[in-house]
Amino acid sequence: MESRNSFFNLVLKPDGTYLKLYPAVGSGKQIDYDEINNYLSDRRIYDYDIKALGQAIAVLKEQPLEVRLTPVLALPENENVKITIFPDRMSAVGRFYPPSTEGQFMGVNDLLDSLARAGVKYGIIKDSIESFFAKRRYCEDIILARGNNPVEGKAAFITYNFNTDNSLKPKANEDGSVDFHQLDTISSINKGDILATLSPAVQGKPGMDVFGAVLQPKKVLTKILKHGKGVHLSEDGLTMYSDVNGHAELANGKVFVSSTYEVPADVDASTGDIIYEGNVTVNGNVITGYSIQAKGNIIVNGVVEGALLVAAGQIILKRGMQGMSKGRMEAGSNIITKFIENAKVKAGGYITTEAILHSKVSAKGDIIVGGKKGFITGGEIHSGKTITVKTAGSAMETHTLLEVGIDPGIMEEYRNLEKSISGMNADLEKLMPILEAYKKKLSSGEKLTQDKVDYVRMAAEKCIALKNEIKESNNRCDQMKIEMGNSDSGSIRVENVAYPGVKLVISNVNYFIKNEIHYSKFVRDKADIKVIGL
């Protein structure tokens, strides 16, 4: 059996205005008093027999009922439709009401006019209109118009076929030492290799609401493959190939492939200093007094003595650096080495090694000292994040500083600023007595030569410049103090023992090891350092 909602219509008789109620059929919905009330209010029929209407609705079951609303004779009502627009403006719903006695039925054009008056201009569903006129159904929501949602596009994305994560740590052996045979941190590339592929953006398609307003899809991110020398793109710009053998690196969204300069033996008098635009691999040692500067990575299979190594990428020493207080390493990214002894080392990423002796070492990232030995003895170790070590200091109470939580670059800037401020204050102290002496001469009426006048003017301008620069530097120092003081990140992990003589600093909070502390983690807790057992 076909279902149908309950509905009603006005019946006009000589003795007044009646409402005829038709019961629901099947699973159709019963009549709603509020809907009848709204219908009558819209037609300015306010004073009617509410009680009689309520009783009629309550007993309406299988047969239609008539209830007298008012002795006042209303005007005839034509068949009509109430148009409702959804809040998202994507659908227009019609709810139809039958004509009263003596009322007229509406036609297709009448319905279209009603939609137009409601502002509907787009998406009119002809099937719904035809269906209504073929079989009129009242007090039922019928979707008469539907807008089209915009078709969202797809953002472009690039797939890189080499390691792009500079924070990736090298694989470790069972004893914790670095496996130099599997250094996934460096991506070796052969000529002709596919470096990256681009899946281009797919643009979306506009939609339109029932009012005819255009709905634009969300903007999608477009990308192109960017690269440096030694790389070329396919004709369609979707595939990137390497033109050389070397190492691939992603920097600021651009792919670089650095060719490799290989030194068959030692870097010494036979090679001289090496400055290279790509990567440098040394199969022997780097002898004291010599230097390697590379725009890519530096790999040394032997020992580095009191030499200078500067790399824009990573530095990997498969044995280590015995710096003799002359050795220095600086890497824009990570440093991986067996040991660091009597050297100055700075890394823009992390540092991993098995031993650090009497060295000044700093890294923006983690410093991990593990392997079989895993000790730090003497020197200053600064990490922007964490320090992990097996043994800190020595039984001889060697002074050892471990500092975390503050970017070493910021700390270095702060210390340099302090030195600069001290020097500028010294210059100012020298100039001020001279200016005061000339000021007294001028106030006493003494005339100065043009040379002296020029000198006084120059000295005064320098004083003003110094004072301004000192003020700016002090402001920067104050700002950096606040930044460093507010930082509570960073931790120091000692997996075996920390000996007396070790000083720990976590975000400017100091802690001195006075007795041996075993298997502990040190973290900042407000103005103190908290010791947590491992």
Residue pairs with C-beta under 8 A, 6 or more apart in sequence:
1 25
1 26
2 25
2 26
3 24
3 25
3 26
3 27
3 28
4 24
4 25
4 26
4 28
4 137
4 140
5 24
5 28
5 29
5 137
5 138
5 139
5 140
6 21
6 22
6 23
6 24
6 28
6 29
6 30
6 31
6 60
6 139
7 22
7 31
7 97
7 98
7 138
7 139
8 19
8 20
8 21
8 22
8 31
8 36
8 39
8 98
8 139
9 19
9 20
9 77
9 97
9 98
9 99
9 100
9 101
9 138
10 17
10 18
10 19
10 20
10 74
10 77
10 100
10 101
10 103
11 17
11 18
11 19
11 20
11 66
11 100
11 101
12 18
12 73
12 74
12 76
12 100
12 101
12 102
13 73
14 73
15 68
15 71
16 68
16 69
16 70
16 71
16 72
16 73
17 45
17 48
17 68
17 69
17 70
17 72
17 73
17 74
18 66
18 67
18 68
18 69
19 36
19 53
19 56
19 66
19 67
19 69
20 64
20 65
20 66
21 31
21 56
21 57
21 60
21 64
21 65
21 66
21 67
22 64
23 30
23 60
23 61
23 62
23 63
23 64
24 30
24 31
29 139
30 60
31 57
31 60
31 139
33 53
33 54
33 57
35 139
36 53
36 57
39 97
40 46
40 48
40 69
43 74
43 77
45 69
45 70
45 74
47 70
47 72
48 69
48 70
49 67
49 68
49 69
49 70
52 67
52 68
52 69
53 67
53 69
55 67
56 65
56 67
59 65
74 100
76 99
76 100
76 101
76 102
76 103
77 97
77 99
77 100
77 103
78 99
78 103
78 104
78 105
78 106
79 96
79 97
79 98
79 99
79 103
79 104
79 105
79 106
79 136
80 96
80 97
80 106
80 114
81 94
81 95
81 96
81 97
81 106
81 111
81 114
82 94
82 95
82 96
82 97
83 92
83 93
83 94
83 114
83 115
83 117
83 118
83 120
83 144
84 92
84 93
84 94
84 95
84 141
85 91
85 92
85 93
85 118
85 119
85 120
85 210
85 211
86 92
86 93
88 209
89 147
89 209
89 210
89 211
89 213
90 146
90 147
90 149
90 209
90 210
91 143
91 145
91 146
91 147
91 210
92 115
92 118
92 120
92 123
92 143
92 144
92 145
92 146
92 210
93 141
93 142
93 143
93 144
94 111
94 114
94 115
94 132
94 141
94 142
94 143
94 144
95 139
95 140
95 141
95 142
96 132
96 136
96 137
96 138
96 139
96 140
96 142
97 138
97 139
98 136
98 138
99 105
107 133
108 129
108 133
111 129
111 132
111 144
112 124
115 124
115 144
115 145
119 210
119 211
120 144
120 145
120 210
120 211
121 210
121 211
121 212
122 145
122 147
122 208
122 209
122 210
122 211
122 212
123 145
123 146
123 147
123 148
123 208
123 209
123 210
124 144
124 145
125 143
125 144
125 145
125 146
128 142
128 143
128 144
129 144
131 142
132 142
145 210
146 210
147 207
147 208
147 209
147 210
147 215
148 207
148 208
148 215
149 207
149 215
150 204
150 205
150 206
150 207
150 215
150 216
150 217
151 204
151 205
151 207
151 217
152 204
152 217
152 218
152 220
153 201
153 202
153 203
153 204
153 217
153 218
153 220
154 201
154 202
154 220
155 201
155 220
155 221
155 222
156 198
156 199
156 200
156 201
156 220
156 221
156 222
156 223
157 198
157 199
157 223
158 196
158 197
158 198
158 199
158 223
158 225
159 196
159 197
159 199
160 195
160 196
160 250
160 255
161 193
161 194
161 195
161 196
161 197
162 187
162 189
162 195
162 248
162 250
163 184
163 185
163 186
163 187
164 250
166 185
166 333
166 334
166 349
167 349
167 350
167 365
168 184
168 185
169 185
169 350
169 352
169 368
170 178
170 179
170 180
170 182
170 183
170 184
170 185
170 336
170 352
171 178
171 179
171 182
171 183
171 184
172 178
172 179
172 370
173 179
173 371
175 371
175 372
176 370
176 371
176 372
176 374
177 338
177 354
177 370
177 371
177 372
178 336
178 338
178 352
178 354
178 371
180 316
180 318
180 336
183 316
183 336
185 314
185 334
185 336
186 247
186 297
186 299
186 314
186 316
187 247
187 248
187 249
188 246
188 247
189 195
189 242
189 244
189 245
189 246
189 247
189 248
189 257
190 242
190 245
191 242
191 243
191 244
191 245
192 241
192 242
193 241
193 242
194 239
194 240
194 241
195 227
195 231
195 240
195 241
195 242
195 248
195 255
195 257
196 225
196 239
196 240
196 255
197 238
197 239
197 240
198 223
198 224
198 225
198 237
198 238
198 239
198 240
199 238
200 222
200 223
200 238
201 220
201 221
201 222
201 223
202 220
203 217
203 220
204 216
204 217
204 218
204 220
205 217
206 214
206 215
206 216
206 217
207 214
207 215
207 217
208 214
208 215
209 215
224 237
225 233
225 237
225 238
225 239
225 240
225 255
226 253
226 254
226 255
227 233
227 240
227 254
227 255
227 256
227 257
228 254
228 255
228 256
228 257
229 256
229 257
230 242
230 243
230 244
230 246
230 256
230 257
230 258
230 259
231 240
231 241
231 242
231 243
231 255
231 256
231 257
232 240
232 241
232 243
233 239
233 240
233 241
234 240
234 241
240 255
242 248
242 257
243 257
244 257
244 259
245 259
245 260
246 257
246 258
246 259
246 260
246 278
246 279
246 296
247 257
247 258
247 260
247 278
247 279
247 296
247 297
247 313
248 255
248 256
248 257
249 255
249 256
249 257
249 258
249 296
249 313
250 256
256 296
258 277
258 278
258 279
258 294
258 295
258 296
258 297
258 313
259 277
259 278
259 279
260 278
260 279
260 280
260 281
260 296
261 274
261 276
261 278
261 279
261 280
261 281
261 294
262 280
262 281
262 283
263 271
263 274
263 280
263 281
263 282
263 283
263 284
264 283
264 284
265 283
265 284
266 282
266 284
266 285
266 286
266 287
266 302
267 274
267 282
267 284
267 285
267 286
267 287
267 290
267 292
267 307
268 285
268 287
268 290
269 287
271 290
272 290
273 290
273 291
273 292
273 293
274 280
274 290
274 291
274 292
274 293
274 294
275 293
275 294
276 292
276 293
276 294
276 295
276 296
277 294
277 295
277 296
278 294
278 295
278 296
279 294
279 296
279 297
279 298
279 299
279 313
280 292
280 294
280 296
280 297
280 298
280 299
280 311
281 298
281 299
281 300
281 301
282 292
282 298
282 299
282 300
282 301
282 302
283 301
283 302
284 301
284 302
285 300
285 302
285 303
285 304
285 305
286 292
286 300
286 302
286 303
286 304
286 305
286 307
286 309
287 305
287 307
288 305
288 306
288 307
288 324
288 326
288 327
289 306
289 307
289 326
290 307
290 308
291 307
291 308
291 309
291 310
292 298
292 307
292 308
292 309
292 310
292 311
293 308
293 310
293 311
294 310
294 311
294 312
294 313
295 312
295 313
296 311
296 312
296 313
297 311
297 313
297 314
297 315
297 316
297 333
298 309
298 311
298 313
298 314
298 315
298 316
298 331
299 316
299 318
300 309
300 315
300 316
300 317
300 318
300 319
301 318
301 319
302 318
302 319
303 317
303 319
303 320
303 321
303 322
304 317
304 319
304 320
304 321
304 322
304 323
304 327
304 329
305 321
305 322
305 323
305 324
305 326
305 327
306 322
306 323
306 324
306 325
306 326
306 327
307 326
307 327
307 328
308 327
308 328
308 329
309 315
309 321
309 328
309 329
309 330
309 331
310 329
310 330
310 331
311 330
311 331
311 332
311 333
312 332
312 333
313 331
313 332
313 333
314 331
314 333
314 334
314 335
314 336
314 349
315 329
315 331
315 334
315 335
315 336
315 337
315 347
316 335
316 336
316 337
317 335
317 336
317 337
317 338
318 338
319 337
319 338
319 339
320 337
320 338
320 339
320 340
320 341
320 353
320 355
321 327
321 329
321 337
321 339
321 340
321 341
321 343
321 345
322 339
322 341
322 342
322 343
323 340
323 341
323 342
323 343
323 344
323 359
324 342
325 342
325 343
327 342
327 343
327 344
328 343
328 344
328 345
329 335
329 343
329 344
329 345
329 346
330 345
330 346
330 347
331 346
331 347
331 348
331 349
332 348
332 349
333 347
333 348
333 349
334 347
334 349
334 350
334 351
334 352
334 365
335 345
335 347
335 349
335 350
335 351
335 352
335 353
335 363
336 351
336 352
336 353
337 351
337 352
337 353
338 353
338 354
338 355
339 353
339 354
339 355
339 356
339 357
339 373
340 353
340 355
340 356
340 357
340 359
340 361
341 355
341 356
341 357
341 358
341 359
342 357
342 358
342 359
343 359
343 360
344 359
344 360
344 361
345 351
345 359
345 360
345 361
345 362
346 361
346 362
346 363
346 408
347 362
347 363
347 364
347 365
348 363
348 364
349 363
349 364
349 365
350 363
350 365
350 366
350 367
350 368
351 361
351 363
351 365
351 366
351 367
351 368
351 383
352 366
352 367
352 368
352 369
352 370
353 368
353 369
353 371
354 369
354 370
354 371
354 372
354 373
354 374
355 369
355 371
355 373
355 374
355 375
355 376
356 369
356 375
356 376
356 377
356 379
356 381
357 376
357 377
357 378
357 379
358 377
358 378
358 379
359 378
359 379
360 379
360 380
361 367
361 379
361 380
361 381
361 382
362 381
362 382
362 383
362 408
362 412
363 382
363 383
363 384
363 408
364 384
364 385
364 407
364 408
364 409
365 383
365 384
365 385
366 383
366 385
366 386
366 387
366 388
367 381
367 383
367 386
367 387
367 388
368 388
369 375
369 376
369 387
369 388
369 389
369 390
370 388
370 389
370 390
373 390
373 391
374 389
374 390
374 391
374 495
374 496
375 389
375 390
375 391
375 392
375 394
376 387
376 389
376 391
376 392
376 393
376 400
376 402
377 391
377 393
377 394
377 398
377 400
378 394
378 398
378 399
378 400
379 400
379 401
380 401
380 403
381 387
381 400
381 401
381 402
381 403
382 403
382 404
382 406
382 408
382 411
383 403
383 404
383 408
383 490
384 404
384 405
384 406
384 407
384 408
384 490
385 404
385 405
385 489
385 490
386 404
386 490
386 491
386 492
386 493
387 402
387 404
387 491
387 492
387 493
388 492
388 493
388 495
389 402
389 492
389 493
389 494
389 495
390 494
390 495
390 496
391 494
391 496
391 497
391 498
391 499
392 400
392 402
392 492
392 494
392 497
392 498
392 499
392 502
392 513
393 400
393 498
393 499
393 500
393 501
393 502
393 513
394 400
394 499
394 501
395 499
396 501
397 499
397 500
397 501
398 499
398 501
399 501
399 503
400 501
400 502
400 503
401 502
401 503
401 505
402 492
402 502
402 503
402 504
402 505
403 411
403 504
403 505
403 506
404 490
404 491
404 492
404 505
404 506
404 507
405 487
405 488
405 489
405 490
405 505
405 506
405 507
405 508
405 524
406 484
406 487
406 490
406 507
406 508
410 480
410 483
410 484
411 484
413 480
414 477
414 480
414 481
414 484
417 473
417 476
417 477
417 480
418 477
420 473
421 470
421 473
421 474
421 477
424 466
424 469
424 470
424 473
425 470
427 462
427 466
428 463
428 466
428 467
428 470
431 459
431 462
431 463
431 466
432 463
434 459
435 456
435 459
435 460
435 463
438 448
438 452
438 456
441 448
442 448
448 456
484 507
484 508
485 507
485 508
487 507
487 508
488 506
488 507
488 524
488 526
489 507
490 506
490 507
490 524
491 506
491 521
491 522
491 523
492 504
492 506
492 521
492 522
493 520
493 521
493 522
493 534
494 517
494 518
494 519
494 520
494 521
494 522
495 519
495 534
496 518
496 519
497 516
497 517
497 518
498 504
498 513
498 516
498 517
498 518
498 520
499 513
499 516
500 513
500 514
500 515
500 516
501 513
502 512
502 513
503 510
503 511
503 512
503 513
504 510
504 511
504 512
504 513
504 522
504 529
505 511
506 522
506 523
506 524
506 529
507 524
509 524
509 527
509 528
509 529
510 529
511 522
511 529
517 531
519 533
519 534
520 531
520 532
520 533
520 534
521 531
521 532
521 533
521 534
522 529
522 530
522 531
522 532
523 529
523 530
523 532
524 530
